[in-house]
Amino acid sequence: MEPVVWLGDGIEIVDQTRLPWEEVCLRLSTCQEVAAAINEMRVRGAPVIGIAAAYGIALGARSIEAPDKESFLADLSRMAEMLACTRPTAVNLFKAIDRMLSAAGGGGDAATIKASLVAEAEAIHAEERAATRSISRLGAELIRDGSTIITHCNAGPLATGGYGTALGVIIEAKRQDKAIAVLATETRPLLQGARLTMWELMREGIPVTLITDSMAGHFINRGDVDCALVGADRIAANGDVANKIGTYALAVLARENGVPFYVAAPTSTIDLSLASGDGIPIEQRRPDEVTLIRGMSIAPQGAPAANPAFDVTPHRYVSAIVTDRGILREPYVSTIPRVLSRASTTGG
Amino acid sequence: MEPVVWLGDGIEIVDQTRLPWEEVCLRLSTCQEVAAAINEMRVRGAPVIGIAAAYGIALGARSIEAPDKESFLADLSRMAEMLACTRPTAVNLFKAIDRMLSAAGGGGDAATIKASLVAEAEAIHAEERAATRSISRLGAELIRDGSTIITHCNAGPLATGGYGTALGVIIEAKRQDKAIAVLATETRPLLQGARLTMWELMREGIPVTLITDSMAGHFINRGDVDCALVGADRIAANGDVANKIGTYALAVLARENGVPFYVAAPTSTIDLSLASGDGIPIEQRRPDEVTLIRGMSIAPQGAPAANPAFDVTPHRYVSAIVTDRGILREPYVSTIPRVLSRASTTGG
């Protein structure tokens, strides 16, 4: 199931808030609708957020009827700002927006720019799809036959387009006939693990067992887990990784028990402008995502709650980062710039 | 609110599965009803399970109309076995049952034994209440003014009788006018933190913020937490601690960040018969406690799930164990037997 499909005059997305109960597709025709869908996490996952935002700008450009190029670009810039305000942590969003604005500045009349923006969004989409294919193949080398892999949140096709990052690696290992099993953490508060990872892996016929986030340490400590494998929302220049809240705990538990902790993410997730994870903004979402589950209260009336959506895992806990351009290891401060300076080897 | 009240011909319990939405008391008149209430976690928390089981045996004894003492004791033994099958991890259950069976063997006719069983159950209840008072006072010395304390699951008055263990310490620190704040983990799957700890601390006027279990590491790593404080279901002779699933992860995260990790539990929770935590049986509960929340599905139809209810925290992660007879530190293998050999100093 494709998380985002370009229709020529809009995009169709899978409403990820309604899975696994309903498979509902939404048609989004305006930049505003795309921004709302990102903010409400109907479309989610760092790479897919970038793809959706790119199409959002292409759709926004189509709606602009400006008298001159200057005001066209001013209108487009306002739309880009609206998209940039939807979610602060995943860098793919900002990179996609920057790339679209660069494409808009490429010259020609409004009609030419509008066409080039659609082409640029389609290029971003195609590159992200290709990156997941490359990540899946490279990462599968890390998965030994007979492994049990623990994953957190959802870094599958829904989150990334194409094959998925962390789940792409797992699915590829299965296709290589490796006997693997997966422990999927439910990933409170929004249960992307229970809802989406379980759904994707069960459809692939991969043996997967759901656990609460609190159980990860128990199974790792018992020796039931061979590696941990997650996606990423932003990776700093030193290899610090922002990912779904709970990732840091999983990384600490893995290292404490001598279990490798792998991150799988496209190079578009790397933010060289940040020297370390300290500078990554952590999205704070509504407390009622914690106090309500499917609309039902789980706490006393008026209970205060905190809801940071991400945490930062220091690079020293990260055994390897699987990118579309190779598997990176410490010292990330050297290996990350090196891989980014190389030409892409994904080959589409 | 008292979790268990002896009525003379039954007990009244607070149905902890219905808090915080409804404050419902249940009247239990038979040993079978008590066993079912423990199994279904309507009455829960290691010390309170022991108290309820003791009353369950006293109630069971009342119902026995055996022709002679031998068959009376045989009937009573069957009831004890039924109670012992309800939950395997909390040792207080087995200690209370053993103590009641010893009391039954004390001589006299059936009427005398029935009366002495009621007296023994009331003694267990009173001792557990007194123990929590002592734990609260001793433990409060560990809480510095201005502290933020993270706790997991529920070790308050509902779980322990009296003042609570971990929450008793927190409540006592507040009564000593220390400025404290609490982070309460929701404690999936059954949400005792969100439902019960939040309810108890909000009633006490203690500033408390609900977080998901997955957020604990993030807040500890940010430096927002001064200590972790939890209860226990069974403590082995070497200081290994079985407690609600997720406790091990919290302990690892605390130590990784130089934050003290404290356990508060009555000496009745210590099991000297086990040299280490390896021997502690871990209760495996129904998978649908993970896949359903308040009866609503959170995962795809047929999703496999695991549900270990407890984990074991190795003693090396435990900074101190606050018991009713003193604060214990490493080497627990020496300090635990020493405190158990001393006469109780709780003084009621």
Chai-1 contact restraints between the chains, C-beta under 6 A:
chainA,res_idxA,chainB,res_idxB,connection_type,confidence,min_distance_angstrom,max_distance_angstrom,comment,restraint_id
A,P20,B,P300,contact,1.0,0.0,6.0,A-B,restraint_1
A,R188,B,T212,contact,1.0,0.0,6.0,A-B,restraint_2
A,R188,B,S214,contact,1.0,0.0,6.0,A-B,restraint_3
A,P189,B,T212,contact,1.0,0.0,6.0,A-B,restraint_4
A,L191,B,I298,contact,1.0,0.0,6.0,A-B,restraint_5
A,A194,B,I298,contact,1.0,0.0,6.0,A-B,restraint_6
A,A194,B,A299,contact,1.0,0.0,6.0,A-B,restraint_7
A,M198,B,A299,contact,1.0,0.0,6.0,A-B,restraint_8
A,M198,B,P300,contact,1.0,0.0,6.0,A-B,restraint_9
A,M198,B,A303,contact,1.0,0.0,6.0,A-B,restraint_10
A,W199,B,P300,contact,1.0,0.0,6.0,A-B,restraint_11
A,M202,B,P300,contact,1.0,0.0,6.0,A-B,restraint_12
A,T209,B,P304,contact,1.0,0.0,6.0,A-B,restraint_13
A,T209,B,A306,contact,1.0,0.0,6.0,A-B,restraint_14
A,L210,B,V290,contact,1.0,0.0,6.0,A-B,restraint_15
A,L210,B,A299,contact,1.0,0.0,6.0,A-B,restraint_16
A,L210,B,A303,contact,1.0,0.0,6.0,A-B,restraint_17
A,L210,B,A305,contact,1.0,0.0,6.0,A-B,restraint_18
A,I211,B,A306,contact,1.0,0.0,6.0,A-B,restraint_19
A,T212,B,R188,contact,1.0,0.0,6.0,A-B,restraint_20
A,T212,B,P189,contact,1.0,0.0,6.0,A-B,restraint_21
A,D213,B,D213,contact,1.0,0.0,6.0,A-B,restraint_22
A,D213,B,S214,contact,1.0,0.0,6.0,A-B,restraint_23
A,S214,B,R188,contact,1.0,0.0,6.0,A-B,restraint_24
A,S214,B,D213,contact,1.0,0.0,6.0,A-B,restraint_25
A,S214,B,I245,contact,1.0,0.0,6.0,A-B,restraint_26
A,S214,B,G246,contact,1.0,0.0,6.0,A-B,restraint_27
A,M215,B,I245,contact,1.0,0.0,6.0,A-B,restraint_28
A,G217,B,Y248,contact,1.0,0.0,6.0,A-B,restraint_29
A,G217,B,A249,contact,1.0,0.0,6.0,A-B,restraint_30
A,H218,B,Y248,contact,1.0,0.0,6.0,A-B,restraint_31
A,H218,B,P308,contact,1.0,0.0,6.0,A-B,restraint_32
A,H218,B,D311,contact,1.0,0.0,6.0,A-B,restraint_33
A,I245,B,S214,contact,1.0,0.0,6.0,A-B,restraint_34
A,I245,B,M215,contact,1.0,0.0,6.0,A-B,restraint_35
A,G246,B,S214,contact,1.0,0.0,6.0,A-B,restraint_36
A,Y248,B,G217,contact,1.0,0.0,6.0,A-B,restraint_37
A,Y248,B,H218,contact,1.0,0.0,6.0,A-B,restraint_38
A,A249,B,G217,contact,1.0,0.0,6.0,A-B,restraint_39
A,A249,B,A249,contact,1.0,0.0,6.0,A-B,restraint_40
A,A249,B,L253,contact,1.0,0.0,6.0,A-B,restraint_41
A,V252,B,L253,contact,1.0,0.0,6.0,A-B,restraint_42
A,V252,B,E256,contact,1.0,0.0,6.0,A-B,restraint_43
A,L253,B,A249,contact,1.0,0.0,6.0,A-B,restraint_44
A,L253,B,V252,contact,1.0,0.0,6.0,A-B,restraint_45
A,E256,B,V252,contact,1.0,0.0,6.0,A-B,restraint_46
A,V290,B,L210,contact,1.0,0.0,6.0,A-B,restraint_47
A,I293,B,I293,contact,1.0,0.0,6.0,A-B,restraint_48
A,R294,B,M296,contact,1.0,0.0,6.0,A-B,restraint_49
A,M296,B,R294,contact,1.0,0.0,6.0,A-B,restraint_50
A,I298,B,L191,contact,1.0,0.0,6.0,A-B,restraint_51
A,I298,B,A194,contact,1.0,0.0,6.0,A-B,restraint_52
A,A299,B,A194,contact,1.0,0.0,6.0,A-B,restraint_53
A,A299,B,M198,contact,1.0,0.0,6.0,A-B,restraint_54
A,A299,B,L210,contact,1.0,0.0,6.0,A-B,restraint_55
A,P300,B,P20,contact,1.0,0.0,6.0,A-B,restraint_56
A,P300,B,M198,contact,1.0,0.0,6.0,A-B,restraint_57
A,P300,B,W199,contact,1.0,0.0,6.0,A-B,restraint_58
A,P300,B,M202,contact,1.0,0.0,6.0,A-B,restraint_59
A,A303,B,M198,contact,1.0,0.0,6.0,A-B,restraint_60
A,A303,B,L210,contact,1.0,0.0,6.0,A-B,restraint_61
A,P304,B,T209,contact,1.0,0.0,6.0,A-B,restraint_62
A,A305,B,L210,contact,1.0,0.0,6.0,A-B,restraint_63
A,A306,B,T209,contact,1.0,0.0,6.0,A-B,restraint_64
A,A306,B,I211,contact,1.0,0.0,6.0,A-B,restraint_65
A,P308,B,H218,contact,1.0,0.0,6.0,A-B,restraint_66
A,D311,B,H218,contact,1.0,0.0,6.0,A-B,restraint_67
